[in-house]
Amino acid sequence: MSTHLTRRKFLKTAALVLIPLVAVTRQASANSNSIVRAELKYQNTPMGNMNCSTCLEFIPGKSDKDSGRCKVIAGDDEISPNGYCTKWNSM
């Protein structure tokens, strides 16, 4: 039985290990501050024409549809651009 490790075998093994690791790391990096969300009555849907994407406190994600952050809800990077909370501010 040969224990010779070829480059191809090494790359296949590395890919099998790294792909699930990257997937888990991406999921672990998303943060939600459920306590502050509850206090501010955050919801993932707009309230009439008021939504996070039109709020001055909203920090957009990479695209218009990606989740962003909020200056009011610290440590939360799962804020929907279509969401709404009681701190909505247009001024």
Protein Blocks (a to p, Z undefined) as FASTA:
>chain_A
ZZbdcfklmmmmmmmmmmmmmmmmmmmmpccdfklmmmnopafbdehjacfklpfkbccd
fblkbccddfklghiacbcfkbccfkbcfZZ
